């Protein structure tokens, strides 16, 4: 049985994971961490990981970017592996993740969906072929109107997957806003557009547009449960692993 500390347990994703874990015989939520104490759970809840004195095998984080630095420091101090699911991290925070991973096992992914991570693999195969054929590349993502960061971490990760298929000197520039430009579209750019509306869980399209055809790689999330399932898969994978920085690609490959 893998014992999890759920960081951000009283948020929407925290409650999704709580319900999923209750149905999983391999996982138990040993404790939760959240500054919001309005939700009653079957496990003890603490205001911070530093205050939590419950033994566990791994931390699953679905809180906020503002809480990530303290979380990483506490995980290093206690020697706890951590699945970092929170998006919208700054460059300084991403560097903090890498530093923490030198001392404990850290798994970070912009998206916990199995489908999204398989899509990234497909993009790395398709991008060089289509780029050589003159296709332009665009990413369009859509999320609910309560999402704070734009573009999404997943949209950037998809663009990164495309770029990683090329040598560093041939990589594309990311463009988030063309409104101030009056010029033809340069070939070596990837436009990344964000839509925020309604209750859209998450839609991502990577568009390869050629002279006479368009190929679209598309992923649509219909429920937050798929992200919770991915997070629990990641927790099972990470528990007991040596220090290092892992991704969902490692979970998919099992190594």
VEXTOR-368209 format. One record per residue (C-alpha): z, x, y. Coordinates in steps of 0.02 Angstrom, whole numbers, plus 50000, padded with zeros to 5 digits. Layout:
// VEXTOR-368209
ZXY;...
This chain:
// VEXTOR-368209
500005000050000;499475007250169;500715004250309;499925001250479;500635001450654;499534989750755;499364995650935;498904980751043;499524968450912;499664953451028;497914954451100;496444944651031;495874958250913;497674962450867;497944944750807;496294944750713;496844960550621;498564953250589;497774938350501;496544949050403;497904961050346;498944946450281;497514942950158;497244961050107;498334967149960;498034985450008;498664984050188;500294979050270;500684978550456;502324988250463;502534986250651;501624981650809;501554988950984;501194978451138;501884976251314;501584957651294;503024950051194;502474931851201;501804931551022;502934930050871;502384940450722;503044943350547;503324961750590;504374970150726;503504973450893;503924987751012;503444990851192;502695007951153;502325018951003;503635031151066;504955017451045;504365012550871;505495019650734;504595011450587;503805022750455;501925020850435;500365029350367;499135025950507;498975017950680;497585005650722;497265004450909;496474989250990;497414989751156;496724995951323;495985012051389;497495013951505;498635015651353;497595028151254;498315044351325;500125039651285;499555033451114;498715049951070;500225060151127;501385049451021;500255050850868;500215069750884;502095070450905;502395059850749;500945066850648;500165049550629;498295047250597;497505035150720;495995023550719;495495022250903;494495006250927;494765004351114;493175006451218;492865011351398;493695028451383;493415041051523;492695058351493;494455065351512;495105053251381;493685057751261;494175075951282;495985070751246;495395062551084;494555078751031;496115088951070;497235076850974;496055077850825;496465096350808;498225091350756;498055074250672;496665063950594;495805053350726;494415040950692;493525034850847;492055022950852;491265013350995;491014999150871;491914995850708;490484985450634;489694991750474;488024984550532;488044993550700;488425010250617;487015007950492;485885003350638;486305020150719;485675029050563;484055019150567;483795023150751;483915041750718;482505040050592;481395028650697;481585036650869;480565052650844;479125043250763;479015029950897;479315041851042;477885052950982;476795037350982;477185034251166;478455020151150;479685016951293;481505014251245;482705001451320;484424995151269;485024977651316;486794972151275;487634955251299;489504951351297;490734938051352;491234936251533;492974943551505;492374960751449;492924973951574;491744988651542;489864988451568;488794994351487;489724992951323;490275008151227;489155002151085;487615001751198;487935019751249;488255024651067;486575016951017;485705026751155;486615042351097;486005039250919;484215039150985;484485054851089;485285064350946;483635063350854;482855075450980;483165093651027;484325095251177;482925100251295;481915084651249;483285071551268;483165056151377;484075052051538;485075035851543;484705023751686;485865009151723;485095002151882;483295002951944;483544991552094;483495005852221;481905013552153;480085009252188;479145019752064;478345018751893;479495020551746;479685038751692;479365041851508;480965051651474;482255038451514;483205025051421;483645009851524;485315002151476;485624984351538;487194973551525;487364954651523;489094946551545;489124927851512;490064914151421;490894918251256;489574929851182;490474940651053;489184954651058;487294956551051;486374973251057;484484975751060;483634992651056;481844989851111;480395001551075;478914995551179;477185002751152;475504998751228;475114984551109;476694981151010;478574979951026;479844984350893;481634978150919;483164983550822;484444969750846;486244966650798;487234950850836;489094948650807;489604930550778;491454933650758;492744946850805;493274946750622;491914959350579;492694972050698;494404968950620;493724971250444;492934987650498;494564993550576;495524990150416;494194999250314;494395013850433;496295013450415;496145014250225;494955028950241;495985038650369;497725037250292;498165054150216;496655063350287;496855080650362;496725083450550;494985081250619;493855069350714;493075055950604;491875041450634;491295025750547;489885036050475;491215045050372;491905028250314;490155022650262;489825038950169;491595039750099;491855057650158;
